[in-house]
Amino acid sequence: MGRISALVTIAFLAGLGIGLFVRSTGVAASQHKDTRAADLAAIERLHKADVAATLTQDPTALTRLWSDDAVKLDVPGAPWVGIKAIREGFEKSRAEHQDFQVLRYSNDITEIQIVDGWAIEMGYLEATYKMSAKSDPVSVPRTKNMRVLKRQSDGSWKFALVGMK
């Protein structure tokens, strides 16, 4: 009788352990889906802010899109490294090209990978702009683009690296 009781106890504990394991993986998967959904929604807010800031060319709005330690490679000359250099770059560009106007800007994201607070997104950028009120519009054809994003402590996302085409 003691042997059967021990086997039943072992079987019960094994079943309980397996059940808890299976349940925890289901909960973890559910939490992962919830986190991914929240991340994708926050990244979409960044995309909308990017379009709005790019169309207005407001240096303050453009700077708000970047993490403190970001690197902007798609600029003439040396890359802009850090939020201070990024802010100064936008301000200088605006001061030097006061009549610059973005007429159309879109970034069609075709793939996004999110891991441990970082996201890599790939897609295609298209834009039309004018250097001055009297100049002809210039179109940037559909161009491959990759951006690295960084999750902020408040759950929002900002650009960490942009400029690889």
N, C-alpha and C positions, 0 to 999 in steps of 0.2 A: 504494500500500500504506500509506503514511503517513497518508493521509486516512481510510482505513477504520479504521486503528488508533486514530486520534484520536476518530472517531465512536463506536467500541466503548467506548473509555475514558469518554467523556462519557455515553453511555447507561448504562454500568455505575455511574458515580458518581451519576447522576440517580436510577437505580433504588435504589441504596443509600440515598440521601438520603430518597427517598419512603418506603422501607421503615422507616427509623429514625423518621421523622415519624409514620407510621401506628402503629408500635409504641408510641411514647411517648404518643400520645393514648389508646391503649388502656390503658396502665399508669396514666396520670393518671386516667382514668375509673374504673379499678378502685380506685385509692387514694382517690378521692373517695367511692366507695361504702363503702369500709372506714371512712373518717373519719366519714361520715354515720351509719353503723351504730353506731360507738362513741359519737358525740354523742347519738344517740337513746337508747342504753342509759343513758348518764350522766344525761340529762334525765329519763328514767323513774325513776332512783334519786332525783333531786330531788323528783319528784312524790310518790313514796312517803314520803320524809322530810317533805314538806309535810303530807301527811295525818296522819302519826304525830304531828308537832309540834302541829298544829292541834287534834287530839283531846286531847292532854295539856295544852295551853296552857302548856307550860314555856317561860319567856322565853329561856333559853339555847338550847334546841333551835330555837325560832322564829328567833332571831337568826342562828344558823348557816346559815340558808337564803339569806341576803342577801349580795351583794357589798359591798365596803367603801364604794363610792360610790353605793349604791342610793338610790332614792327610793320611798317608800310613800305613795301618794296617797289610798288608801281608808280614811282615818282622820278622825275629827272634828277640826275646826280646821285648822291649818297642816300641810302635808305633813311627814313625817319624812324628813330628808335626811341621808344618811351612816349608817354602821353604828353610830356612837355614839348618834345620835338614835333609830335604830330599836331598839337594845337598851334605851335608857331608856324609850321608848314602851311596849314590851312589859312591862317591869318595872313601870312606873307603872300600866298597865292591869290587870295581875295584882293589884297591891296594892290598887287601888280596887275591884276586882270579884273578890274571893277565891273566891266561890261560883260564878262563871261557869263553865259547862260546855258544851262542844260535844258534842252527842249523835251527830251525823252530819255528814260533810263529804265532798264529792266535787267534782272538777274534771274534767269530760269535755272533753278536748282534741280538737278537730275538725280543726285545721289547725296546722301548724308550718312555719316558714321559717327556715332556718339559713344565715347568710352571715357569713364573716370573724369568727368567734368570738362572734357575736350570734345570738339566736334570738327570733323573735316567735311566740307561740302564741296561738291563739284557741280559745275553747270556752265551756262553760257551767258555772257554779258552782251548787251546791245545798248547803244546810246546814240543820241544826236545832240550836238551842241553848237553854239556860236561863240566865237572868241570876242566879238563886239557886236553892237547893234547893227552895224552896216555890213558885217561879213556874211558870207554864205554859210548855211548850215553844213556841218561836217558830220558824217555818219560813221560810227564805229560798228563795223559788221559783227555779226555773231562770232564771238571770240570765246574760246575755252577759258575757264576761270576756276581757280581753287582758292578756298579761304579756310583758315583755321580759326575756330571760335573758342572762347573760354567761358565756362559758367562762372558767374559771380556769386558772392556769398548770399545775395538776396534771391538767387534763382534765375536772375536775368542772364542774358548772354551778350558778350561783346566780341568784336573782332580782336584777334591776337596776332594774326599774320595774314596779310593780303598782298597779292601782287605776282603770284606765280601763274604764268599763262602759257 
